[in-house]
Amino acid sequence: MRISIDHDVCIGAGQCALTAPGVFTQDDDGFGALVPGREDGGGDPLVREAARGCPVRAIEVAD
């Protein structure tokens, strides 16, 4: 699995970090970021739910 966040689209809603905190976090400016070392999702079943929950669809998950 490969996860990417479009930082030009992200508005910092934080839904990703709330849904899958083991994979997503927020950077110093409050925008979505991946937890270091978890760029592949680490098998977390909530990654796709976090992507679906993003209000601006800034998260892409590819297999």
Buried (B, 14 or more C-beta within 10 A) or exposed (E): BEBEBEEEEBEBBBBBBEBBEBBBBBEEEEBBBBBEEBEEBBEBEBBBEBBEBBEEEBBEBEE
